[in-house]
């Protein structure tokens, strides 16, 4: 029996009861975090442009485009809502790196709105969609961002979406194989677009591709049923440097959402910049009132895509060690509003960016588990302040303060919903596993009322 068939048998055999309490807890956390950052992001320009484009194309009103005030086809809704989930770069980070929430959670909720689903069915589907993405990256040993040849959610995410959709559509084993076969042919995304509007479409396209593949498979559309191991198949194409099949088939032993687990982001930017931010916040605390920086140095691993001394836009600043570190030092916080063009081109930011030197040291490990970023600031009064971050809060091995995560969730939700509805929404998420289809419909309807803040 081939690899794809063996994996599909394991996927099909997975039930809610086999997940375990810790897996359910972590999946619920991922779902709530994903929807929160989507509601905060649904008013961002890339999402509003894409939503208007979808509306202009027309489509059956099957599922809500969050924050837009109207419905599109279930595939359109999954695509646009996935873009909203990723556009702020605020969703959880995974190990090895990918963005596993945006290609899965919006698919589950779009189908729940279109066809109905219980909370347990959503949790099960998302758990499976997260696991296949984590297992693919783990089997491919894709740990070091600088070594990546493609943006992971554009590949792993398409299969994750297909698995979520197949579960909620009730596809049998054979149809699941064909859904994965189709999704694999739609995989791909270029790292050159990191820092542009197009980056969030990598997750949106993955969500749409996987869902559409499952819908086609349900109608009898076929693909190569052995797409993982086939000659010039997915593994040969995207993981030519090595692929550990045993890691892939180690499905749920343990669940990747549990071990190593997800890293909850407390800052809306590329995860490597969280090291620079954390060090910068330490420098900010040391500065004192009236202190002036004469020169600043940052030392990081080799991560060329984060060396952006003069970001072209606030969005581009999300991927700049220099900008994020400067923002942390200047403001003592980094949030959604840090990455506006107004903040990017403010006088104090322009001045400090001109004083920063970044050195990328190849001797520093380049993976998120072992890397560090060091920052030094020379002050005009003669002092030199130093800080080093070997892991931001919420990263693997660094405990996440539940109060800090709750503050993030409430801030994100409150950007699109009034306070009473936020309270109701959080309560529904907390008891998601106990919601029947009617309860999920209430949750989905509440999300659909979201209206982003006017900018």
Buried (B, 14 or more C-beta within 10 A) or exposed (E): EBBBBBBBBBBBEBEBEEBBEBBBBBBBBBBBBBBBBBBBBBBBEBBBEBBEEBBEEEBEBBBBBBBBEEBBBBBBBBBBBBBBBBBBBBBBBBBBBBBBBBBBBBBBBBBBBBBBBBBBBBBBBBBBBBBBBBBBBBBBBBBBBBEBEBBBBBBBBBBBBBBBBBBBBEBEBEBBBBBBBBBBBBBBBEBEBBBBBBBBBBBBBBBBBBBBBBBBBBEEBEBBBBBBBBEEBBBEBBBEEEBBBEBBBBBBEEBBBBEBBBBBBBBBBBBBBBBBBBBBBBBBEBBEEEBEBEEBBBBBBBBEBBBBEEBEBBBBBBBBBBBBBBBBBBBEEBBBEBBBBEBBEEEEBEEBBEBBEBEBEEEBBBBBBEBBBBBBBBBEEEEEBEBBBBBBBBBBEEEBEEEEBEEBBBEBBBBBBEEEBBEBBBEBBEEBBEBBBEBBBBBBEBBBBBBBEEE
